[in-house]
Amino acid sequence: MLSGQIEALIALRAGLEARGHSVQVISAFHPSQLEQDRRWDRDYGDSGGLVPRAGRIAGLIGTVAQKARGADVLHFNLPTPAFSAVADAVQLAARVPVVVGFEAHLADVPAAARRLRAAAPFYAPRIIINNGLVARLTARRAACYVVSSNYQERELRTLGYEQERIAVIPNLIDRAKLKPWDRDEARRELGLPDGPLVAFLGHFHDVKGHDVLIEAFATVRREIPEARLALAWSGIGSRYEVRVAVARAGIADRVIELGRLDVGQLFSAADVVALPYRFSIGQAAYPGTVLEAMTIGVPLVTSSLPLLEELTERGRTALLAHPGDPDDLAAQIVRLLRNPPLGAELVTAQRAAMAERFDEAMLIDRYVAVYERAMSS
């Protein structure tokens, strides 16, 4: 329930239904959960570990294929191309045209392996499964494959997918749940103080780079003593390890701990949003939180990773810091806190990008065209 890709699919369903199409959602969650206005307050499903996931996956192919019969087209989303063989099985069983969406890209195995000791439970499955070797074990039977980025398109072509069966359609954003707030009102509602505020929101996973931000903020504090850091935790990951890192950095008196909350509210309250990903794996591509920050319109610092360079138009809509480098991250945050006109320029560029590349009506048109092509193939 805390996945950026779920938000994208909810927006897709709403957009299709607004055009008069009939959409049936098959997911791990009850439909009433997906319809909640405050979905971030709901159970995210897999707190019990791998056992419930394995049980759901075991019956996935039959359930999806059965419910898809009678439909004109099945849009089947998978994590990455490493799971493409599952789509082959669904295509054979469903008896309707299948459009496969890949939510993210394959892991950079050597780079992920270098972080294995830091977070083995997160990186080990991605190294073992989410790699090019496994991704090639597929017959590529689906009618069409949808990805969010040109980066993913190049990855599919390298794996042998045919160009004419790949469609690049950026993530949709569920704007119904994402609204901007007045800055002062948002701070009052969240109990945040006045003064320079840097915000982070997400899981406490190594890939998110929150530990890099904590180390960087020690430098930010020396440069701008009145600055504060708000850490909004999803509930996934280790809060204890974060508190240890905050204490080690000597910034406990400048850190504000928050839980699950309205994303638009926090981003509206912030002077800078920092999303310093180590890698762009393990999440929707493009990362949903980056898109939400750009939708709200807030000075943003993220990482100079290929996928994020593409999304931010190589730094036009956000400042980019070298991944895993706290000194560079601190420099970019300080630069924005000291230069409000620069932040305003980034926000203006964000609004232009959202209007040009992420217009909902345009993206829905492109999805409908893909479905029609699949049906006629």
VMD Tcl script that draws the C-alpha trace (Angstrom):
set ca {
  {0.00 0.00 0.00}
  {3.02 2.28 0.27}
  {4.29 1.58 -3.25}
  {4.58 4.42 -5.73}
  {3.50 1.99 -8.42}
  {0.19 1.37 -6.65}
  {-0.46 5.11 -6.79}
  {0.31 5.09 -10.52}
  {-2.07 2.19 -11.20}
  {-4.88 3.76 -9.17}
  {-4.49 6.91 -11.28}
  {-4.51 4.82 -14.45}
  {-7.71 3.07 -13.44}
  {-9.39 6.39 -12.62}
  {-8.30 7.89 -15.94}
  {-9.58 4.91 -17.95}
  {-12.90 4.84 -16.12}
  {-13.33 8.56 -16.75}
  {-13.14 7.74 -20.49}
  {-15.93 5.17 -20.14}
  {-13.78 2.03 -20.04}
  {-14.56 -0.76 -17.59}
  {-11.61 -1.70 -15.36}
  {-11.36 -4.63 -12.95}
  {-8.40 -4.50 -10.55}
  {-6.81 -7.78 -9.44}
  {-4.36 -7.16 -6.61}
  {-3.13 -8.39 -3.25}
  {-5.36 -5.80 -1.55}
  {-9.10 -5.56 -1.07}
  {-10.64 -3.01 -3.48}
  {-11.90 -0.92 -0.55}
  {-8.29 -0.40 0.58}
  {-7.32 0.99 -2.81}
  {-10.22 3.43 -2.65}
  {-9.22 4.93 0.70}
  {-8.35 8.63 0.63}
  {-5.65 8.06 3.26}
  {-4.13 4.88 1.85}
  {-0.87 5.49 3.68}
  {-2.74 4.80 6.95}
  {-3.67 1.29 5.82}
  {-1.84 -1.98 6.41}
  {0.84 -2.42 3.77}
  {0.34 -6.16 3.61}
  {3.55 -8.12 4.12}
  {4.60 -7.32 7.67}
  {4.73 -11.08 8.34}
  {7.68 -11.58 5.98}
  {8.15 -13.90 3.01}
  {5.53 -16.55 3.87}
  {2.43 -14.50 2.94}
  {4.15 -13.29 -0.23}
  {5.02 -16.82 -1.30}
  {1.46 -17.94 -0.68}
  {0.03 -15.16 -2.81}
  {2.51 -15.68 -5.64}
  {1.78 -19.43 -5.76}
  {-1.79 -18.83 -6.87}
  {-1.12 -15.73 -8.91}
  {-1.09 -17.11 -12.45}
  {-4.33 -19.06 -12.13}
  {-6.18 -16.24 -10.36}
  {-5.15 -13.59 -12.85}
  {-5.82 -15.78 -15.87}
  {-9.26 -16.80 -14.62}
  {-10.40 -13.26 -13.82}
  {-9.03 -11.89 -17.10}
  {-11.17 -14.17 -19.26}
  {-13.91 -12.14 -20.84}
  {-11.83 -8.96 -20.76}
  {-10.60 -7.31 -23.96}
  {-7.07 -6.91 -22.66}
  {-5.08 -7.74 -19.53}
  {-2.56 -5.19 -18.21}
  {-0.26 -7.30 -16.02}
  {2.31 -5.47 -13.91}
  {5.54 -7.11 -12.76}
  {8.50 -5.79 -10.74}
  {11.20 -6.05 -13.46}
  {12.10 -7.98 -16.64}
  {13.53 -10.70 -14.39}
  {9.91 -11.83 -13.87}
  {9.01 -11.89 -17.55}
  {8.62 -15.69 -17.58}
  {5.62 -15.24 -15.26}
  {4.04 -13.04 -17.92}
  {4.66 -15.77 -20.50}
  {2.69 -18.20 -18.34}
  {-0.13 -15.71 -17.83}
  {-0.30 -15.01 -21.57}
  {-0.67 -18.73 -22.29}
  {-3.35 -19.20 -19.62}
  {-5.37 -15.98 -19.96}
  {-6.56 -16.36 -23.58}
  {-6.70 -12.57 -23.99}
  {-4.04 -10.11 -25.22}
  {-1.60 -9.26 -22.42}
  {0.20 -5.94 -21.95}
  {3.04 -6.28 -19.44}
  {4.18 -3.34 -17.34}
  {7.62 -3.44 -15.75}
  {7.60 -1.30 -12.63}
  {11.39 -0.97 -12.26}
  {14.68 -1.93 -13.85}
  {17.27 -4.63 -13.23}
  {19.90 -4.25 -10.53}
  {23.43 -3.08 -11.18}
  {24.75 -6.32 -9.70}
  {28.40 -5.26 -9.05}
  {27.29 -2.01 -7.39}
  {24.59 -3.73 -5.31}
  {27.10 -6.41 -4.27}
  {29.32 -3.70 -2.80}
  {26.46 -2.79 -0.43}
  {25.62 -6.39 0.42}
  {27.23 -6.33 3.87}
  {25.35 -3.15 4.77}
  {21.89 -4.54 3.92}
  {22.02 -8.19 2.87}
  {18.24 -8.91 3.24}
  {17.47 -6.09 0.79}
  {20.22 -6.56 -1.80}
  {20.70 -10.36 -1.84}
  {17.35 -11.20 -3.54}
  {17.91 -8.45 -6.09}
  {21.38 -9.72 -6.92}
  {20.22 -13.34 -7.21}
  {16.95 -12.72 -9.11}
  {16.90 -9.20 -10.51}
  {19.71 -9.60 -13.03}
  {20.22 -9.85 -16.77}
  {20.82 -13.60 -16.77}
  {17.44 -14.40 -15.20}
  {15.77 -11.72 -17.32}
  {16.79 -13.53 -20.51}
  {14.92 -16.71 -19.48}
  {11.71 -15.71 -21.24}
  {9.87 -16.37 -24.48}
  {8.54 -12.77 -24.57}
  {5.01 -13.91 -25.46}
  {3.09 -10.78 -24.38}
  {1.63 -8.47 -26.99}
  {3.33 -5.35 -25.64}
  {5.66 -4.22 -22.86}
  {5.26 -0.87 -21.07}
  {8.01 0.91 -19.15}
  {8.23 4.37 -17.60}
  {11.57 5.55 -18.94}
  {13.93 5.56 -21.90}
  {16.47 3.97 -19.55}
  {14.21 0.93 -19.17}
  {13.52 0.83 -22.90}
  {17.26 0.58 -23.61}
  {17.48 -2.20 -21.03}
  {14.72 -4.20 -22.77}
  {16.33 -3.76 -26.17}
  {19.63 -5.04 -24.74}
  {17.75 -8.09 -23.47}
  {16.39 -8.81 -26.95}
  {12.90 -7.31 -26.83}
  {11.58 -6.02 -30.16}
  {11.48 -2.23 -30.45}
  {7.94 -2.18 -31.88}
  {6.56 -4.06 -28.86}
  {7.96 -1.60 -26.28}
  {6.00 1.49 -25.20}
  {7.49 4.19 -22.97}
  {4.76 5.83 -20.87}
  {5.82 7.74 -17.72}
  {4.16 6.97 -14.39}
  {0.78 8.51 -13.75}
  {0.31 10.39 -10.50}
  {-2.76 10.05 -8.29}
  {-3.42 13.77 -8.02}
  {-6.69 13.13 -6.18}
  {-4.76 12.32 -3.00}
  {-1.90 14.76 -3.62}
  {-2.74 18.40 -3.04}
  {-0.52 21.37 -2.21}
  {-0.99 23.15 1.10}
  {-0.25 26.66 2.24}
  {3.24 26.44 3.77}
  {2.36 27.95 7.16}
  {-0.87 25.94 7.45}
  {0.97 22.71 6.62}
  {3.55 23.41 9.33}
  {0.85 24.15 11.90}
  {-1.01 20.92 11.07}
  {2.18 18.85 11.36}
  {3.48 20.70 14.42}
  {6.62 21.85 12.62}
  {8.58 24.91 13.78}
  {9.54 27.97 11.77}
  {12.95 28.18 10.14}
  {14.76 26.31 7.36}
  {13.35 22.80 6.99}
  {14.73 19.86 4.99}
  {12.36 16.90 4.55}
  {12.86 13.22 3.76}
  {10.00 10.76 3.28}
  {10.15 7.01 2.69}
  {11.27 3.60 3.89}
  {14.40 3.30 5.99}
  {16.06 1.02 3.44}
  {19.73 1.34 2.54}
  {18.81 2.05 -1.07}
  {16.97 5.23 -0.05}
  {20.15 6.88 1.27}
  {18.59 8.26 4.46}
  {21.82 7.46 6.32}
  {23.75 9.56 3.79}
  {21.33 12.43 4.47}
  {21.81 12.13 8.24}
  {25.59 12.31 7.84}
  {25.25 15.21 5.40}
  {23.01 17.13 7.78}
  {25.81 17.44 10.31}
  {27.55 19.64 7.72}
  {24.30 21.47 6.88}
  {23.90 22.27 10.57}
  {27.38 23.76 10.81}
  {26.67 25.95 7.79}
  {23.08 26.88 8.75}
  {22.67 26.30 12.53}
  {18.93 27.02 12.55}
  {18.13 24.34 9.94}
  {16.11 21.27 10.90}
  {15.66 17.85 9.30}
  {12.24 16.15 9.22}
  {12.38 12.38 8.71}
  {8.96 10.95 7.79}
  {9.15 7.18 8.20}
  {6.85 4.78 6.36}
  {7.18 2.14 9.06}
  {9.32 -0.11 6.86}
  {12.96 -0.48 7.89}
  {14.77 0.09 11.17}
  {13.95 3.20 13.20}
  {16.49 2.10 15.83}
  {19.37 2.18 13.33}
  {18.29 5.65 12.20}
  {18.24 6.94 15.76}
  {21.72 5.53 16.32}
  {22.94 7.30 13.16}
  {21.32 10.59 14.25}
  {23.00 10.38 17.66}
  {26.36 9.50 16.07}
  {26.09 12.56 13.78}
  {25.34 14.80 16.79}
  {22.16 16.24 15.29}
  {19.47 14.77 17.56}
  {18.33 18.25 18.65}
  {17.79 19.28 15.00}
  {15.91 16.16 13.80}
  {12.12 15.87 13.84}
  {10.73 12.33 13.64}
  {7.43 11.89 11.82}
  {5.40 8.82 10.81}
  {3.07 8.16 7.91}
  {1.43 11.35 6.76}
  {-0.02 13.30 3.86}
  {2.84 13.56 1.34}
  {1.55 16.83 -0.11}
  {1.32 18.33 3.36}
  {4.93 17.58 4.28}
  {6.36 18.65 0.93}
  {4.38 21.89 1.05}
  {5.85 22.60 4.49}
  {9.46 21.98 3.45}
  {12.05 24.42 2.11}
  {14.00 21.54 0.54}
  {13.08 17.89 -0.07}
  {16.08 15.52 -0.08}
  {15.71 12.07 -1.69}
  {19.32 10.82 -1.92}
  {18.87 7.35 -3.46}
  {21.91 5.07 -3.60}
  {20.33 3.17 -6.51}
  {17.09 3.46 -8.45}
  {16.20 -0.21 -7.85}
  {13.53 -1.53 -5.51}
  {10.92 1.08 -6.38}
  {8.74 2.32 -9.19}
  {10.55 3.89 -12.08}
  {10.30 6.78 -12.16}
  {10.45 6.93 -8.32}
  {6.98 7.92 -7.14}
  {8.22 10.16 -4.32}
  {10.32 12.24 -6.73}
  {7.27 12.66 -8.97}
  {5.17 13.66 -5.97}
  {7.71 16.32 -4.96}
  {7.71 17.69 -8.51}
  {3.91 17.67 -8.58}
  {3.68 19.68 -5.36}
  {6.49 21.97 -6.51}
  {9.33 22.12 -3.96}
  {13.11 22.64 -4.25}
  {14.47 19.12 -4.59}
  {17.82 17.37 -4.20}
  {18.19 13.81 -5.42}
  {20.95 11.60 -6.86}
  {22.88 11.70 -10.13}
  {21.81 8.21 -11.20}
  {21.00 7.59 -14.90}
  {17.26 7.14 -14.33}
  {17.03 10.25 -12.13}
  {19.12 12.28 -14.54}
  {16.55 11.40 -17.21}
  {13.62 12.28 -14.95}
  {15.09 15.61 -13.80}
  {16.28 16.51 -17.30}
  {19.89 16.37 -16.06}
  {19.34 18.75 -13.19}
  {16.79 21.16 -14.66}
  {14.07 20.23 -12.14}
  {16.28 19.20 -9.19}
  {19.84 19.51 -7.98}
  {21.76 16.26 -8.26}
  {24.29 14.93 -5.76}
  {26.66 12.03 -6.27}
  {24.98 8.93 -4.76}
  {26.39 7.94 -1.39}
  {28.40 11.16 -1.04}
  {27.34 13.10 2.10}
  {29.64 16.05 1.35}
  {28.14 16.62 -2.10}
  {24.62 16.14 -0.74}
  {25.22 18.68 2.02}
  {26.62 21.18 -0.48}
  {23.51 20.93 -2.68}
  {21.14 21.31 0.29}
  {23.03 24.34 1.61}
  {23.05 25.82 -1.88}
  {19.25 25.67 -2.03}
  {18.67 26.91 1.52}
  {20.90 29.94 0.86}
  {19.54 30.67 -2.61}
  {15.71 30.80 -2.65}
  {15.65 32.17 -6.26}
  {17.43 28.99 -7.41}
  {14.77 26.91 -5.67}
  {12.07 28.98 -7.39}
  {13.71 28.27 -10.76}
  {13.61 24.54 -10.05}
  {9.93 24.71 -9.09}
  {9.10 26.60 -12.29}
  {10.92 23.95 -14.32}
  {9.09 21.21 -12.40}
  {5.71 22.69 -13.28}
  {6.67 22.92 -16.94}
  {7.90 19.31 -16.96}
  {4.75 18.02 -15.27}
  {2.58 19.84 -17.82}
  {4.62 18.69 -20.83}
  {5.59 15.12 -19.94}
  {3.15 14.01 -17.26}
  {-0.18 15.41 -18.46}
  {-2.76 12.82 -17.39}
  {-4.98 13.05 -20.48}
  {-1.99 12.57 -22.79}
  {-0.71 9.55 -20.84}
  {-4.15 7.92 -20.77}
  {-4.36 8.38 -24.55}
  {-1.06 6.55 -24.89}
  {-2.21 3.68 -22.70}
  {-5.44 3.33 -24.70}
  {-3.41 3.24 -27.91}
  {-1.24 0.43 -26.49}
  {-4.31 -1.57 -25.44}
  {-5.90 -1.15 -28.88}
  {-2.68 -2.23 -30.58}
  {-2.50 -5.31 -28.33}
  {-6.11 -6.21 -29.12}
  {-5.51 -5.98 -32.86}
  {-2.21 -7.89 -32.84}
}
mol new
graphics top color blue
foreach p $ca { graphics top sphere $p radius 0.5 }
foreach p [lrange $ca 0 end-1] q [lrange $ca 1 end] { graphics top cylinder $p $q radius 0.2 }
display resetview
